[in-house]
Amino acid sequence: MSKSMFSGKNILITGGTGSFGKKFIEIVLAEHDPQRLIVFSRDELKQHDMRQQFPDDPNSPVRYFIGDVRDKDRLYRAFHGVDIVVHAAALKQVPACEYNPFEAVQTNIIGCKNVIDAAIDCGAKHVLTISTDKAVNPVNLYGATKLCAEKLFIDGHAYAGPRDTRFSCARYGNVVGSRGSVIPIFLEQKQKGRITITDPKMTRFWITLEQGVRFVMRCIEQMHGGEMFIPKIPSMNIMELAKALAPDCRVEFIGIRPGEKLHEVLVSEEESRYGLELDDRFVLLPIKTERAMKNWPGGRPLPQGFRYSSDDNPHHLTAGELMKLLGPVA
């Protein structure tokens, strides 16, 4: 990866004390030489804990800003002089969003609008938000708010007008071993000899935290503005996942929960009309014009009716590959 994009730049990440933010900070510090690396989040305890690993002493580019993306004035203060913004702040837990819908809207939608306004007015050059497969044909409020956030960011590119600020999105699937995902749940249930599965036919996309961070960084390097980036990542059936993690456990089927899908989709049939395929990813264009397509030489138009879903994904994750991805977690 070229260092030129991030070296010497002022970089800010919202929701920076989350698992993505920590890995992002780790990689940028190890491989690049930023002028400033700003962690923007609302949890002072998490910032305190993170400061032990990434201190903000005078010799370090790391700086910590306590703030909420709902607070537009605080965002403006934090965005002053920033070149690159990664917007990772969001309410992500599906049940919490269902029970607190207005809070989810305030953070995931209004907060996203505030980030867009602050980035444009403060002159940030590259701004990328992180989305989820649950934003495609959403069946729960979390997915619906992330769909709105995607639309705001893609339209934000046009909203910026002649200014140099560029907006794009990165959308990917479940992060292996992340908090609240099924893998930690299985590992915990394994201790009791019984695991619960919603439906034996269920499939999911999987990506590691490091893969997600590096994908986002590549997208920032290559974005022209207005694109949706989707990585090509493997899928796995929930039963195969359970056999790999807990082969000797009894399985109890509990049924699909409200707001849950049997399979996830990263590119829908409707979106594929504006999509290009590259070797390692799909790129959805805001408008499939000849000018936009020239930005992606080698990009192949997607066939009519194309759909990238976890149930018919040609890249199937084997048990051995899963255990290798998990490493010491399993």
Helices and strands as residue ranges (DSSP letters): E 10-14, H 19-31, E 36-41, H 44-53, E 62-66, H 72-79, E 84-87, H 94-99, H 101-105, I 106-110, H 111-122, E 126-132, G 133-135, H 141-159, E 166-172, E 174-175, H 182-190, E 194-197, E 203-207, H 209-222, E 228-231, E 235-237, H 238-245, E 250-253, E 265-267, H 269-272, E 275-277, E 281-284, H 290-294, E 300-301, E 308-309, H 319-326, G 327-329
